[in-house]
Amino acid sequence: MVAEMIVAHSILIKVFLAFLVGGMLIPMMTAKNPLGFRKASFIYTMTFQGIATMVAFTGLIAMVSGEMELSLSIILMIVIWALLMYIEIRKYKLIKMARLDNPETHTLLKGAFLKIGILQILLVAIMVVLMVLKAKGIVAL
C-alpha cells in the first residue's frame, strides 16, 4: 500500500513538473493580449494549486500510512511546497492588481512570470534529485 502511494506521489510530481514547464508557454501565447494573460494566469494558478495540493496530500497519506517519522527530507518537502504556494499566490496577486493596459507593465510581468516559473521548476527538480540520491543511498536526509 505504501509503495503504491509513493508511486502515485512520484507520478503526480512528474505531472506537476510537466505542468510547470508547459506554463512557460503562457507569456508567449498571450504576447499581444494583456487580458488573456490575466485570465490564463488565473487558470494556471488554480490548476497549480490543485496539482500541488494533490502532491502534498499523496505525500502526507504515504507518510501516515507508512508510519514514517518526520525526517529532514519530509520537512524539506513541506517547506518547498509552502514556498511554491506562497510564490504562486504572490505572482497571481501581482498580475491581478497590475494595470496590464500599459505595455511596459505587461512586458515586465511576462518576464517575471517566466523567471518565477524557472525558479519553481528548479525548486521541484532539486527536491526530486535529492530524493533520488537519498533512495540510492548517496545522500542521508
N, CA, C and O of each residue as an XYZ file, in Angstrom:
564
protein
N       0.822     -1.193      0.000
C       0.000      0.000      0.000
C       0.867      1.259      0.000
O       0.605      2.198     -0.752
N       1.893      1.276      0.839
C       2.770      2.441      0.916
C       3.528      2.620     -0.400
O       3.719      3.741     -0.870
N       3.949      1.517     -0.977
C       4.672      1.597     -2.252
C       3.798      2.205     -3.339
O       4.279      2.998     -4.149
N       2.515      1.843     -3.368
C       1.598      2.407     -4.359
C       1.392      3.901     -4.131
O       1.295      4.670     -5.088
N       1.324      4.311     -2.872
C       1.156      5.735     -2.568
C       2.390      6.530     -2.979
O       2.273      7.648     -3.481
N       3.559      5.962     -2.771
C       4.787      6.646     -3.173
C       4.877      6.724     -4.690
O       5.352      7.721     -5.234
N       4.424      5.676     -5.380
C       4.390      5.713     -6.847
C       3.416      6.789     -7.319
O       3.726      7.545     -8.240
N       2.241      6.863     -6.694
C       1.266      7.906     -7.050
C       1.858      9.291     -6.800
O       1.687     10.198     -7.615
N       2.544      9.452     -5.687
C       3.193     10.721     -5.359
C       4.237     11.068     -6.423
O       4.322     12.211     -6.870
N       5.019     10.081     -6.818
C       6.051     10.285     -7.834
C       5.446     10.671     -9.186
O       5.954     11.559     -9.871
N       4.367     10.003     -9.557
C       3.700     10.320    -10.829
C       3.144     11.740    -10.794
O       3.277     12.486    -11.764
N       2.522     12.111     -9.682
C       1.976     13.464     -9.567
C       3.076     14.525     -9.621
O       2.860     15.613    -10.155
N       4.237     14.219     -9.079
C       5.345     15.174     -9.149
C       5.796     15.346    -10.598
O       6.115     16.456    -11.024
N       5.821     14.249    -11.353
C       6.184     14.346    -12.776
C       5.134     15.138    -13.546
O       5.479     15.935    -14.418
N       3.862     14.928    -13.235
C       2.791     15.706    -13.862
C       2.954     17.181    -13.499
O       2.784     18.056    -14.349
N       3.282     17.452    -12.241
C       3.480     18.824    -11.777
C       4.642     19.484    -12.518
O       4.531     20.634    -12.943
N       5.743     18.773    -12.674
C       6.879     19.321    -13.420
C       6.503     19.603    -14.876
O       6.876     20.639    -15.427
N       5.766     18.679    -15.495
C       5.320     18.901    -16.875
C       4.397     20.117    -16.946
O       4.472     20.899    -17.894
N       3.533     20.274    -15.952
C       2.641     21.434    -15.906
C       3.448     22.730    -15.772
O       3.148     23.719    -16.440
N       4.459     22.725    -14.918
C       5.288     23.916    -14.749
C       6.007     24.284    -16.046
O       6.075     25.455    -16.420
N       6.536     23.277    -16.719
C       7.221     23.536    -17.993
C       6.218     24.046    -19.037
O       6.515     24.982    -19.779
N       5.040     23.433    -19.089
C       4.008     23.894    -20.014
C       3.534     25.310    -19.709
O       3.157     26.052    -20.616
N       3.554     25.682    -18.438
C       3.145     27.027    -18.048
C       4.059     28.110    -18.581
O       3.680     29.280    -18.637
N       5.256     27.725    -18.972
C       6.190     28.700    -19.544
C       5.701     29.226    -20.894
O       6.192     30.243    -21.383
N       4.740     28.536    -21.490
C       4.195     28.975    -22.778
C       3.170     30.093    -22.642
O       2.881     30.778    -23.623
N       2.623     30.292    -21.465
C       1.557     31.285    -21.281
C       1.991     32.683    -21.708
O       1.265     33.319    -22.472
N       3.140     33.196    -21.254
C       3.521     34.538    -21.704
C       3.723     34.635    -23.215
O       3.487     35.686    -23.811
N       4.155     33.545    -23.826
C       4.377     33.564    -25.271
C       3.055     33.522    -26.042
O       2.905     34.176    -27.074
N       2.105     32.747    -25.529
C       0.817     32.619    -26.215
C      -0.050     33.863    -26.047
O      -0.933     34.111    -26.868
N       0.183     34.636    -25.014
C      -0.629     35.824    -24.760
C       0.196     37.091    -24.940
O      -0.019     38.076    -24.234
N       1.123     37.075    -25.863
C       2.048     38.194    -26.047
C       1.331     39.485    -26.411
O       1.752     40.558    -25.979
N       0.278     39.412    -27.181
C      -0.426     40.614    -27.643
C      -1.729     40.874    -26.898
O      -2.417     41.852    -27.188
N      -2.079     40.019    -25.946
C      -3.372     40.109    -25.290
C      -3.206     40.183    -23.762
O      -3.150     39.147    -23.099
N      -3.128     41.398    -23.202
C      -2.928     41.523    -21.761
C      -4.063     40.909    -20.923
O      -3.795     40.297    -19.889
N      -5.309     41.062    -21.351
C      -6.415     40.477    -20.589
C      -6.401     38.957    -20.681
O      -6.748     38.269    -19.721
N      -6.005     38.443    -21.820
C      -5.846     36.992    -21.961
C      -4.743     36.471    -21.052
O      -4.839     35.368    -20.515
N      -3.691     37.275    -20.883
C      -2.607     36.914    -19.979
C      -3.126     36.815    -18.551
O      -2.773     35.885    -17.826
N      -3.954     37.759    -18.145
C      -4.514     37.745    -16.792
C      -5.416     36.524    -16.592
O      -5.339     35.856    -15.560
N      -6.265     36.235    -17.573
C      -7.168     35.079    -17.462
C      -6.381     33.768    -17.458
O      -6.665     32.869    -16.667
N      -5.404     33.668    -18.334
C      -4.585     32.451    -18.393
C      -3.794     32.281    -17.100
O      -3.600     31.159    -16.631
N      -3.345     33.378    -16.532
C      -2.622     33.324    -15.266
C      -3.528     32.830    -14.141
O      -3.088     32.071    -13.277
N      -4.780     33.253    -14.146
C      -5.737     32.794    -13.136
C      -5.966     31.288    -13.254
O      -5.928     30.571    -12.254
N      -6.202     30.816    -14.464
C      -6.426     29.388    -14.686
C      -5.171     28.601    -14.305
O      -5.261     27.543    -13.682
N      -4.012     29.119    -14.680
C      -2.741     28.475    -14.341
C      -2.572     28.371    -12.821
O      -2.190     27.320    -12.306
N      -2.856     29.459    -12.112
C      -2.691     29.468    -10.661
C      -3.628     28.476     -9.982
O      -3.219     27.765     -9.065
N      -4.867     28.424    -10.419
C      -5.810     27.488     -9.802
C      -5.405     26.039    -10.071
O      -5.501     25.193     -9.181
N      -4.957     25.752    -11.280
C      -4.503     24.406    -11.620
C      -3.231     24.072    -10.851
O      -3.074     22.957    -10.353
N      -2.328     25.036    -10.758
C      -1.092     24.873     -9.989
C      -1.419     24.473     -8.558
O      -0.857     23.514     -8.029
N      -2.328     25.210     -7.937
C      -2.680     24.922     -6.546
C      -3.335     23.550     -6.405
O      -3.102     22.848     -5.421
N      -4.146     23.168     -7.379
C      -4.777     21.854     -7.331
C      -3.769     20.720     -7.417
O      -3.817     19.777     -6.628
N      -2.859     20.812     -8.373
C      -1.862     19.759     -8.528
C      -0.915     19.737     -7.337
O      -0.574     18.664     -6.838
N      -0.485     20.910     -6.875
C       0.417     20.961     -5.721
C      -0.249     20.381     -4.476
O       0.409     19.731     -3.664
N      -1.536     20.614     -4.329
C      -2.259     20.054     -3.186
C      -2.372     18.542     -3.305
O      -2.263     17.833     -2.304
N      -2.590     18.038     -4.519
C      -2.630     16.582     -4.709
C      -1.277     15.955     -4.371
O      -1.219     14.889     -3.758
N      -0.199     16.616     -4.770
C       1.142     16.117     -4.457
C       1.323     16.064     -2.939
O       1.788     15.062     -2.398
N       0.954     17.142     -2.264
C       1.107     17.182     -0.807
C       0.219     16.138     -0.127
O       0.644     15.493      0.832
N      -0.998     15.972     -0.612
C      -1.915     15.019      0.003
C      -1.417     13.586     -0.145
O      -1.445     12.817      0.816
N      -0.961     13.222     -1.343
C      -0.459     11.856     -1.527
C       0.795     11.622     -0.693
O       0.999     10.528     -0.166
N       1.636     12.648     -0.574
C       2.811     12.521      0.271
C       2.447     12.358      1.739
O       3.055     11.562      2.455
N       1.457     13.112      2.177
C       1.008     13.012      3.570
C       0.402     11.648      3.863
O       0.676     11.048      4.902
N      -0.421     11.163      2.943
C      -1.031      9.839      3.118
C       0.048      8.755      3.135
O      -0.021      7.829      3.943
N       1.043      8.863      2.253
C       2.135      7.876      2.238
C       2.914      7.926      3.550
O       3.307      6.889      4.085
N       3.138      9.142      4.068
C       3.876      9.276      5.324
C       3.097      8.666      6.491
O       3.658      7.938      7.311
N       1.808      8.970      6.556
C       0.997      8.482      7.673
C       0.776      6.971      7.572
O       0.938      6.255      8.560
N       0.408      6.486      6.385
C       0.143      5.052      6.254
C       1.420      4.218      6.337
O       1.378      3.053      6.732
N       2.540      4.808      5.970
C       3.813      4.098      6.071
C       4.474      4.263      7.415
O       5.558      3.733      7.659
N       3.809      5.007      8.297
C       4.311      5.270      9.642
C       5.751      5.776      9.614
O       6.598      5.338     10.394
N       6.006      6.704      8.700
C       7.335      7.313      8.607
C       7.428      8.460      9.609
O       6.449      9.155      9.880
N       8.626      8.637     10.148
C       8.795      9.761     11.055
C       9.026     11.031     10.247
O       9.319     10.981      9.053
N       8.891     12.143     10.906
C       9.066     13.441     10.262
C      10.562     13.702     10.113
O      11.181     14.324     10.977
N      11.133     13.225      9.015
C      12.574     13.341      8.790
C      12.904     14.681      8.143
O      12.017     15.457      7.785
N      14.190     14.927      8.004
C      14.649     16.168      7.374
C      14.134     16.279      5.935
O      13.758     17.366      5.497
N      14.113     15.175      5.207
C      13.649     15.218      3.816
C      12.161     15.560      3.742
O      11.744     16.294      2.845
N      11.363     15.046      4.659
C       9.929     15.352      4.661
C       9.710     16.807      5.049
O       8.864     17.485      4.467
N      10.462     17.286      6.023
C      10.361     18.696      6.412
C      10.760     19.583      5.243
O      10.119     20.605      4.998
N      11.809     19.207      4.519
C      12.255     19.969      3.349
C      11.173     19.980      2.270
O      10.949     21.011      1.636
N      10.506     18.859      2.055
C       9.407     18.813      1.078
C       8.276     19.741      1.487
O       7.711     20.436      0.642
N       7.941     19.763      2.755
C       6.865     20.630      3.247
C       7.244     22.094      3.063
O       6.416     22.901      2.639
N       8.478     22.439      3.375
C       8.938     23.823      3.225
C       8.913     24.238      1.755
O       8.476     25.341      1.429
N       9.377     23.365      0.873
C       9.373     23.686     -0.563
C       7.942     23.828     -1.068
O       7.656     24.721     -1.865
N       7.038     22.958     -0.615
C       5.627     23.063     -1.018
C       5.051     24.404     -0.577
O       4.387     25.082     -1.361
N       5.301     24.789      0.670
C       4.784     26.065      1.177
C       5.388     27.241      0.410
O       4.690     28.209      0.107
N       6.665     27.160      0.101
C       7.335     28.214     -0.660
C       6.760     28.321     -2.072
O       6.532     29.425     -2.566
N       6.527     27.186     -2.718
C       5.931     27.195     -4.056
C       4.548     27.838     -4.037
O       4.227     28.648     -4.906
N       3.730     27.480     -3.051
C       2.388     28.054     -2.955
C       2.457     29.556     -2.692
O       1.709     30.326     -3.295
N       3.345     29.974     -1.799
C       3.488     31.399     -1.492
C       3.902     32.183     -2.730
O       3.319     33.225     -3.031
N       4.900     31.689     -3.443
C       5.382     32.364     -4.647
C       4.264     32.467     -5.680
O       4.073     33.521     -6.288
N       3.525     31.379     -5.878
C       2.465     31.378     -6.894
C       1.346     32.346     -6.529
O       0.837     33.056     -7.397
N       0.961     32.382     -5.274
C      -0.111     33.294     -4.852
C       0.339     34.739     -5.003
O      -0.431     35.576     -5.476
N       1.565     35.045     -4.613
C       2.084     36.416     -4.766
C       2.157     36.808     -6.243
O       1.838     37.940     -6.607
N       2.575     35.875     -7.083
C       2.666     36.159     -8.519
C       1.295     36.479     -9.079
O       1.136     37.453     -9.815
N       0.299     35.668     -8.737
C      -1.034     35.926     -9.266
C      -1.593     37.244     -8.739
O      -2.213     37.987     -9.499
N      -1.393     37.551     -7.463
C      -1.885     38.828     -6.927
C      -1.258     40.001     -7.658
O      -1.928     40.994     -7.940
N       0.033     39.888     -7.967
C       0.727     40.940     -8.701
C       0.107     41.121    -10.088
O      -0.138     42.248    -10.518
N      -0.142     40.023    -10.779
C      -0.736     40.100    -12.116
C      -2.167     40.619    -12.043
O      -2.592     41.395    -12.899
N      -2.905     40.197    -11.032
C      -4.304     40.613    -10.884
C      -4.420     42.112    -10.634
O      -5.315     42.764    -11.171
N      -3.523     42.658     -9.826
C      -3.606     44.069     -9.451
C      -2.927     45.001    -10.451
O      -3.141     46.212    -10.397
N      -2.132     44.480    -11.341
C      -1.367     45.316    -12.275
C      -2.265     45.930    -13.335
O      -3.316     45.393    -13.684
N      -1.818     47.063    -13.831
C      -2.502     47.716    -14.951
C      -1.884     47.170    -16.237
O      -0.878     47.684    -16.725
N      -2.492     46.143    -16.764
C      -1.923     45.462    -17.924
C      -2.146     46.215    -19.228
O      -1.609     45.827    -20.265
N      -2.935     47.294    -19.187
C      -3.116     48.069    -20.416
C      -1.849     48.848    -20.763
O      -1.699     49.317    -21.891
N      -0.942     48.986    -19.803
C       0.350     49.612    -20.039
C       1.295     48.559    -20.626
O       1.565     47.552    -19.971
N       1.803     48.769    -21.850
C       2.653     47.755    -22.496
C       3.927     47.411    -21.707
O       4.371     46.263    -21.709
N       4.514     48.419    -21.029
C       5.725     48.147    -20.257
C       5.425     47.224    -19.069
O       6.206     46.325    -18.759
N       4.297     47.456    -18.417
C       3.898     46.612    -17.288
C       3.640     45.188    -17.758
O       4.054     44.222    -17.116
N       2.952     45.074    -18.886
C       2.658     43.745    -19.431
C       3.949     43.004    -19.756
O       4.077     41.820    -19.443
N       4.891     43.676    -20.369
C       6.178     43.064    -20.702
C       6.937     42.674    -19.438
O       7.516     41.590    -19.373
N       6.937     43.541    -18.444
C       7.614     43.254    -17.186
C       7.013     42.037    -16.495
O       7.746     41.191    -15.982
N       5.702     41.943    -16.477
C       5.041     40.821    -15.829
C       5.247     39.515    -16.578
O       5.360     38.457    -15.958
N       5.297     39.574    -17.898
C       5.589     38.357    -18.662
C       6.978     37.840    -18.328
O       7.171     36.634    -18.172
N       7.953     38.747    -18.216
C       9.299     38.349    -17.835
C       9.348     37.775    -16.428
O      10.036     36.785    -16.174
N       8.613     38.402    -15.514
C       8.558     37.905    -14.135
C       7.898     36.535    -14.094
O       8.328     35.665    -13.337
N       6.856     36.331    -14.899
C       6.169     35.042    -14.966
C       7.153     33.949    -15.367
O       7.170     32.873    -14.769
N       7.966     34.226    -16.374
C       8.955     33.245    -16.835
C      10.021     32.974    -15.780
O      10.378     31.820    -15.542
N      10.530     34.026    -15.148
C      11.572     33.851    -14.129
C      11.045     33.078    -12.932
O      11.734     32.207    -12.401
N       9.842     33.388    -12.508
C       9.250     32.676    -11.377
C       9.009     31.217    -11.750
O       9.217     30.323    -10.929
N       8.573     30.975    -12.977
C       8.372     29.600    -13.445
C       9.667     28.802    -13.415
O       9.676     27.639    -13.014
N      10.753     29.425    -13.838
C      12.058     28.752    -13.811
C      12.465     28.452    -12.372
O      12.976     27.370    -12.084
N      12.241     29.406    -11.466
C      12.553     29.192    -10.052
C      11.742     28.027     -9.475
O      12.275     27.201     -8.735
N      10.464     27.967     -9.815
C       9.619     26.884     -9.321
C      10.072     25.527     -9.863
O      10.097     24.537     -9.133
N      10.422     25.492    -11.125
C      10.924     24.248    -11.719
C      12.208     23.812    -11.021
O      12.389     22.630    -10.728
N      13.097     24.765    -10.756
C      14.350     24.426    -10.065
C      14.102     23.894     -8.658
O      14.757     22.942     -8.235
N      13.170     24.494     -7.932
C      12.868     24.019     -6.581
C      12.371     22.573     -6.598
O      12.806     21.748     -5.796
N      11.464     22.283     -7.514
C      10.928     20.919     -7.592
C      12.011     19.955     -8.068
O      12.137     18.851     -7.538
N      12.782     20.364     -9.052
C      13.834     19.491     -9.584
C      14.903     19.196     -8.530
O      15.391     18.069     -8.441
N      15.262     20.190     -7.745
C      16.255     19.975     -6.682
C      15.736     18.956     -5.681
O      16.478     18.074     -5.247
N      14.473     19.072     -5.314
C      13.903     18.118     -4.354
C      13.854     16.711     -4.953
O      14.125     15.732     -4.257
N      13.513     16.607     -6.230
C      13.477     15.296     -6.889
C      14.877     14.681     -6.899
O      15.040     13.501     -6.588
N      15.873     15.468     -7.253
C      17.248     14.959     -7.290
C      17.689     14.518     -5.899
O      18.307     13.464     -5.749
N      17.377     15.316     -4.886
C      17.740     14.923     -3.517
C      17.078     13.613     -3.106
O      17.709     12.775     -2.462
N      15.812     13.430     -3.472
C      15.120     12.199     -3.104
C      15.657     10.999     -3.880
O      15.716      9.895     -3.338
N      16.045     11.194     -5.130
C      16.656     10.100     -5.900
C      17.998      9.721     -5.278
O      18.313      8.539     -5.139
N      18.784     10.729     -4.905
C      20.076     10.457     -4.257
C      19.869      9.774     -2.909
O      20.655      8.906     -2.528
N      18.828     10.154     -2.192
C      18.511      9.509     -0.909
C      18.125      8.037     -1.136
O      18.550      7.156     -0.389
N      17.318      7.785     -2.171
C      16.892      6.408     -2.458
C      18.079      5.524     -2.855
O      18.088      4.325     -2.575
N      19.068      6.119     -3.501
C      20.256      5.345     -3.901
C      21.276      5.229     -2.775
O      22.280      4.529     -2.905
N      21.012      5.921     -1.667
C      21.912      5.858     -0.528
C      23.098      6.774     -0.610
O      24.022      6.641      0.193
N      23.118      7.697     -1.541
C      24.233      8.608     -1.713
C      24.148      9.757     -0.698
O      25.162     10.208     -0.166
N      22.922     10.217     -0.445
C      22.696     11.332      0.492
C      21.847     10.811      1.644
O      20.897     10.057      1.433
N      22.187     11.208      2.844
C      21.395     10.808      4.018
C      20.617     12.017      4.512
O      21.163     12.897      5.177
N      19.328     12.046      4.173
C      18.461     13.141      4.640
C      17.477     12.602      5.645
O      16.652     13.353      6.166
